[in-house]
Amino acid sequence: MIFMKRVGILTSGGDCQGLNSTIRAVAKTLYNHYGDEVEIIGIIDGYRGLIYGEHRKMKPENFSGILTMGGTILGTSRQPFKLMRVIDENSVDKVAAMKENYKKLNLDCLVVLGGNGTQKTANLLREEGLNVVSLPKTIDNDLWGTDKTFGFQSAVDIATNVIDCIHSTATSHGRVFIVEVMGHKVGWLTLYAGIAGGADIILIPEIPYDIESVIKTVKARTASGKNFSILAVAEGAISKELAALPKKQKKAAMSQMKYPSISYKIAEEIEQATGQETRVTVPGHFQRGGSPDPYDRVLSTRFGVAAAELIIKKKYGNMVALKNNKVVAVPLADIAGKLKTVPVDCEEIKTAKMMGISFGD
């Protein structure tokens, strides 16, 4: 009797570049090792598919031609971790359902690609006795335990290109431009894109800003003969006044804000204080889309191969990570639920400040 290895794969949370590249690397490595003795089961639309038993048996040809493809061939959905143990409107016990479907599919392992919430649920399933291997996906680069996540560099490229393109219209019209970059809780994406795009001011969640400091920088540039300024602002940027409030008051104040986002508030304050025309550009989900750049294709491939190796060696309960440019395995128990924020004394911030870039502090 031939032993058949059965591996499930799902992608969860927001989509990003590199998901298909990673899936491809996992599958090709397993097919290379096991040949016809492996079956790969694609779980449709993330954890929702595992909860409700939506899946399809994959074939080797399903993984061809997807290296450069954006999005995910398996589909994805957001299933908040905090609701995983809450019985849903259909009276479904989500954790019990996932365990049951894992067993029904006779899986030897579940491969999970996702960000912070996804990793927390992956660890929950590990605690429930399932064999899990995970991979770090997010444009925010905020996963604990890995130096880089796949999708991050491609998003940096897109955000940087937006800032690059804004330069010509900013200089032509003598305007202040704010480019709002994704990142609710961390500023890695804004920091890298801001430096790469030559932003004059970078505002990130980790460094609450003083609007007077921001205005002072804009005025100083104008006084020195520079008729434009460019700000790279994380969507989670926060003022010093707001950051000083207790959590509940802060949340209430943010919910009552009359602006579409913080960037529009900053724009109005700059324009009122300087008289200089100020505009906001929000690339939004463009930062998640399109083909992964070459760096992410290589990183995704390295990650996918490493995940397959963990499966082959039965080293479950780990997330694949990048440490000092080496791909390693880190225990899910050690990284789940931890956020990797930008250290305010990191080299990138020091470099930017030495160049004269303001962080509004």
C-alpha positions as CSV (number, residue, x, y, z in Angstrom):
1,M,0.0,0.0,0.0
2,I,1.4,3.4,-1.0
3,F,1.4,6.1,1.7
4,M,-0.2,9.3,0.3
5,K,1.0,12.6,1.8
6,R,-1.9,15.1,2.0
7,V,-1.1,18.8,2.5
8,G,-3.7,21.6,2.7
9,I,-2.8,25.2,1.7
10,L,-4.7,28.4,2.5
11,T,-4.1,32.1,2.2
12,S,-5.8,34.4,4.8
13,G,-6.2,38.1,5.4
14,G,-5.5,40.8,2.9
15,D,-4.0,39.9,-0.4
16,C,-0.5,41.0,-1.5
17,Q,2.2,40.3,-4.0
18,G,4.0,37.0,-3.6
19,L,1.2,34.8,-2.4
20,N,1.1,32.8,-5.6
21,S,4.9,32.7,-5.9
22,T,5.0,31.2,-2.4
23,I,2.2,28.7,-3.1
24,R,4.0,27.7,-6.2
25,A,7.3,27.1,-4.4
26,V,5.7,25.0,-1.7
27,A,3.8,22.8,-4.3
28,K,6.7,22.3,-6.7
29,T,9.1,21.3,-3.9
30,L,6.6,18.8,-2.5
31,Y,5.9,17.4,-6.0
32,N,9.7,17.1,-6.6
33,H,10.2,15.2,-3.4
34,Y,7.1,13.0,-3.2
35,G,6.2,12.7,-6.9
36,D,2.7,11.1,-7.2
37,E,2.6,10.3,-3.5
38,V,1.5,13.7,-2.5
39,E,-1.9,15.4,-2.8
40,I,-2.2,19.1,-2.3
41,I,-5.6,20.4,-1.2
42,G,-6.4,24.0,-1.8
43,I,-8.6,25.5,0.9
44,I,-10.8,28.2,-0.7
45,D,-11.0,31.7,0.8
46,G,-8.8,31.2,3.8
47,Y,-10.0,30.0,7.2
48,R,-13.6,30.4,6.0
49,G,-13.0,27.6,3.6
50,L,-11.5,25.5,6.4
51,I,-14.5,26.3,8.6
52,Y,-17.1,25.4,6.0
53,G,-15.3,22.7,4.1
54,E,-14.7,24.5,0.8
55,H,-11.7,23.1,-0.9
56,R,-10.4,21.5,-4.2
57,K,-7.8,19.0,-5.0
58,M,-5.0,20.7,-6.8
59,K,-3.0,19.4,-9.8
60,P,0.6,20.2,-10.7
61,E,-0.5,22.3,-13.6
62,N,-2.4,24.6,-11.2
63,F,0.9,25.9,-10.0
64,S,2.4,26.7,-13.4
65,G,2.4,30.3,-14.7
66,I,1.7,31.9,-11.3
67,L,5.1,33.1,-10.3
68,T,4.4,36.6,-11.5
69,M,0.7,36.7,-10.8
70,G,-0.7,39.0,-8.1
71,G,-3.4,38.1,-5.7
72,T,-4.0,34.5,-4.7
73,I,-5.4,31.6,-6.8
74,L,-7.0,30.1,-3.6
75,G,-8.9,33.3,-2.7
76,T,-8.8,34.9,0.7
77,S,-10.9,36.3,3.5
78,R,-10.6,38.1,6.8
79,Q,-11.6,36.0,9.8
80,P,-10.8,38.0,12.9
81,F,-8.8,36.0,15.5
82,K,-10.9,37.5,18.4
83,L,-14.0,35.9,16.9
84,M,-12.5,32.5,16.3
85,R,-13.9,31.0,19.5
86,V,-17.2,32.8,19.1
87,I,-20.1,30.7,17.8
88,D,-21.3,32.4,14.6
89,E,-24.8,33.2,13.3
90,N,-25.1,29.8,11.8
91,S,-24.4,28.2,15.2
92,V,-21.0,27.0,13.9
93,D,-18.2,26.4,16.4
94,K,-15.4,27.7,14.1
95,V,-12.5,26.0,15.9
96,A,-14.3,22.6,16.1
97,A,-15.3,22.9,12.4
98,M,-11.7,23.6,11.3
99,K,-10.4,20.6,13.3
100,E,-13.2,18.4,11.9
101,N,-12.5,19.4,8.3
102,Y,-8.8,19.0,8.7
103,K,-9.5,15.4,9.8
104,K,-12.1,14.8,7.1
105,L,-9.6,15.8,4.5
106,N,-7.1,13.4,6.1
107,L,-4.4,16.1,6.1
108,D,-0.9,15.5,7.3
109,C,-0.2,19.2,7.5
110,L,-1.9,22.6,6.9
111,V,0.2,25.3,5.3
112,V,-1.0,28.8,6.2
113,L,0.1,32.1,4.5
114,G,-0.9,35.3,6.3
115,G,-0.2,38.2,8.6
116,N,-0.6,38.8,12.3
117,G,-4.2,37.6,12.8
118,T,-3.6,34.6,10.5
119,Q,-0.5,33.6,12.5
120,K,-2.5,33.8,15.8
121,T,-5.1,31.4,14.4
122,A,-2.4,29.2,13.0
123,N,-0.9,28.9,16.5
124,L,-4.4,28.3,17.9
125,L,-4.8,25.3,15.5
126,R,-1.3,24.1,16.6
127,E,-2.5,24.2,20.2
128,E,-5.5,22.2,19.2
129,G,-3.2,19.5,17.9
130,L,-3.1,20.2,14.2
131,N,0.2,20.0,12.2
132,V,0.8,23.5,10.9
133,V,3.5,25.3,9.0
134,S,3.1,29.0,8.3
135,L,4.6,31.7,6.1
136,P,4.9,35.4,6.8
137,K,2.8,37.5,4.4
138,T,2.1,41.2,4.8
139,I,2.9,44.5,3.0
140,D,3.3,46.0,6.5
141,N,6.4,44.0,7.4
142,D,5.1,43.9,11.0
143,L,5.4,40.2,11.8
144,W,7.5,39.4,14.8
145,G,10.4,36.9,14.3
146,T,11.2,37.7,10.6
147,D,13.4,40.6,9.2
148,K,11.2,40.7,6.1
149,T,7.8,39.5,5.0
150,F,7.0,38.8,1.4
151,G,4.8,41.5,-0.2
152,F,6.6,44.3,1.7
153,Q,9.2,45.1,-1.0
154,S,6.7,45.1,-3.8
155,A,4.5,47.5,-1.8
156,V,7.5,49.7,-1.1
157,D,8.2,49.9,-4.9
158,I,4.6,51.0,-5.6
159,A,4.4,53.6,-2.8
160,T,7.9,54.9,-3.9
161,N,6.7,55.2,-7.5
162,V,3.7,57.3,-6.3
163,I,6.0,59.7,-4.4
164,D,8.4,59.8,-7.5
165,C,5.5,60.8,-9.7
166,I,4.2,63.4,-7.3
167,H,7.5,65.2,-7.4
168,S,6.9,66.6,-10.9
169,T,3.4,68.0,-10.2
170,A,4.5,69.3,-6.8
171,T,7.4,71.3,-8.2
172,S,5.3,72.5,-11.2
173,H,2.6,73.9,-9.1
174,G,4.5,74.8,-6.0
175,R,2.3,72.7,-3.8
176,V,2.6,70.6,-0.7
177,F,1.7,67.0,-1.3
178,I,0.8,64.3,1.2
179,V,1.1,60.7,0.0
180,E,-0.8,58.5,2.5
181,V,0.8,55.1,2.7
182,M,-0.8,51.9,4.2
183,G,0.0,51.0,7.7
184,H,-2.4,51.4,10.6
185,K,-0.2,50.3,13.5
186,V,3.4,50.3,12.1
187,G,5.4,52.6,9.8
188,W,7.8,50.3,8.0
189,L,6.2,50.8,4.6
190,T,6.0,54.6,5.0
191,L,9.5,54.8,6.3
192,Y,11.1,52.9,3.4
193,A,9.0,54.5,0.7
194,G,9.5,57.9,2.2
195,I,13.3,57.5,2.2
196,A,13.4,55.9,-1.3
197,G,11.0,58.6,-2.7
198,G,12.9,61.6,-1.2
199,A,10.1,62.7,1.0
200,D,10.8,65.8,3.1
201,I,8.7,64.7,6.0
202,I,7.8,61.2,7.1
203,L,5.1,60.6,9.7
204,I,4.7,57.1,11.2
205,P,2.6,55.7,14.1
206,E,5.7,55.0,16.2
207,I,6.7,58.7,16.4
208,P,3.7,60.9,17.3
209,Y,4.0,64.2,15.4
210,D,3.7,67.8,16.5
211,I,1.8,69.7,13.8
212,E,3.8,72.8,14.6
213,S,7.0,71.0,13.9
214,V,5.6,69.8,10.5
215,I,4.5,73.4,9.6
216,K,7.9,74.7,10.7
217,T,9.6,72.3,8.3
218,V,7.3,73.3,5.4
219,K,7.9,77.0,6.1
220,A,11.7,76.5,6.3
221,R,11.7,74.9,2.9
222,T,9.8,77.7,1.4
223,A,12.0,80.3,3.0
224,S,15.1,78.5,1.5
225,G,13.6,78.9,-2.0
226,K,12.1,75.4,-2.3
227,N,8.5,76.0,-3.4
228,F,7.2,72.5,-2.7
229,S,7.2,69.9,0.1
230,I,6.3,66.2,0.1
231,L,5.1,64.2,3.1
232,A,4.9,60.5,3.3
233,V,2.2,59.8,6.0
234,A,1.2,56.4,7.3
235,E,-2.5,56.0,7.6
236,G,-2.0,55.3,11.3
237,A,0.1,58.5,11.9
238,I,-1.0,60.2,15.2
239,S,-0.5,63.6,16.7
240,K,1.2,64.0,20.1
241,E,-2.0,65.4,21.6
242,L,-4.0,62.3,20.5
243,A,-1.3,59.9,21.5
244,A,-1.3,61.3,25.0
245,L,-5.0,60.4,25.6
246,P,-6.1,57.3,27.4
247,K,-7.0,54.5,25.1
248,K,-10.8,54.9,25.3
249,Q,-10.7,58.7,24.8
250,K,-8.2,58.3,21.9
251,K,-10.6,55.8,20.2
252,A,-13.5,58.2,20.7
253,A,-11.6,61.2,19.4
254,M,-10.5,59.3,16.3
255,S,-14.1,58.0,15.6
256,Q,-15.3,61.6,15.7
257,M,-12.8,63.0,13.3
258,K,-14.5,64.8,10.4
259,Y,-11.8,64.0,7.8
260,P,-11.6,60.9,5.6
261,S,-8.2,60.2,7.1
262,I,-5.5,61.8,9.1
263,S,-3.8,63.0,6.0
264,Y,-6.7,65.4,5.1
265,K,-6.5,66.8,8.6
266,I,-2.8,67.5,8.3
267,A,-3.3,69.0,4.8
268,E,-5.9,71.5,6.1
269,E,-3.7,72.5,9.0
270,I,-0.7,73.0,6.8
271,E,-2.7,75.0,4.2
272,Q,-4.2,77.3,6.9
273,A,-0.8,77.9,8.5
274,T,1.2,78.5,5.4
275,G,-1.3,79.6,2.8
276,Q,0.4,77.0,0.5
277,E,-1.9,74.8,-1.6
278,T,-1.8,71.3,-0.1
279,R,-3.1,68.1,-1.7
280,V,-3.5,64.5,-0.6
281,T,-2.9,61.4,-2.7
282,V,-4.0,58.0,-1.4
283,P,-2.7,55.0,-3.5
284,G,-4.6,52.7,-1.2
285,H,-5.0,49.1,-2.4
286,F,-2.7,49.8,-5.4
287,Q,0.0,49.0,-2.9
288,R,-1.3,45.4,-2.5
289,G,-1.8,44.7,-6.2
290,G,0.0,43.7,-9.3
291,S,3.0,41.4,-9.9
292,P,5.5,40.8,-7.2
293,D,8.9,42.5,-7.8
294,P,12.0,40.4,-8.4
295,Y,13.0,40.6,-4.7
296,D,9.7,39.3,-3.6
297,R,9.7,36.5,-6.2
298,V,13.0,35.3,-4.9
299,L,12.1,35.7,-1.2
300,S,8.7,33.9,-1.8
301,T,10.5,31.1,-3.5
302,R,13.0,30.7,-0.7
303,F,10.2,30.8,1.9
304,G,8.0,28.3,0.0
305,V,10.9,25.8,-0.4
306,A,11.7,26.1,3.3
307,A,8.1,25.5,4.3
308,A,8.0,22.3,2.1
309,E,11.3,21.2,3.8
310,L,9.7,21.6,7.2
311,I,6.8,19.4,6.1
312,I,9.1,16.7,4.7
313,K,11.1,16.7,8.0
314,K,7.8,16.8,10.0
315,K,8.9,19.9,11.8
316,Y,5.5,21.3,12.4
317,G,4.4,24.2,14.5
318,N,6.8,26.7,12.9
319,M,6.7,29.8,10.8
320,V,9.3,30.3,8.1
321,A,11.3,33.5,8.6
322,L,14.2,35.5,7.3
323,K,17.0,36.3,9.8
324,N,20.2,38.0,8.7
325,N,19.4,36.9,5.1
326,K,19.1,33.3,6.2
327,V,15.7,31.4,6.0
328,V,15.0,29.8,9.3
329,A,12.1,28.3,11.3
330,V,10.7,30.1,14.3
331,P,8.1,28.5,16.6
332,L,4.6,29.8,16.1
333,A,4.2,29.9,19.9
334,D,7.1,32.5,20.1
335,I,5.8,34.9,17.4
336,A,2.0,34.7,17.4
337,G,0.3,37.9,18.7
338,K,3.5,40.0,18.7
339,L,3.8,43.1,16.6
340,K,7.1,44.2,15.1
341,T,7.0,48.0,15.2
342,V,9.7,50.4,13.9
343,P,12.2,51.1,16.7
344,V,12.5,54.9,17.0
345,D,16.3,54.5,17.3
346,C,16.7,52.2,14.2
347,E,19.3,52.9,11.6
348,E,16.8,53.8,8.9
349,I,15.4,56.6,11.1
350,K,18.8,57.8,12.1
351,T,19.8,57.8,8.4
352,A,16.8,59.8,7.4
353,K,17.3,62.4,10.2
354,M,20.9,62.8,9.2
355,M,19.7,63.7,5.7
356,G,17.4,66.4,7.1
357,I,14.1,64.5,6.9
358,S,11.7,65.5,9.5
359,F,9.5,63.1,11.5
360,G,7.4,65.9,13.0
361,D,8.8,65.2,16.5
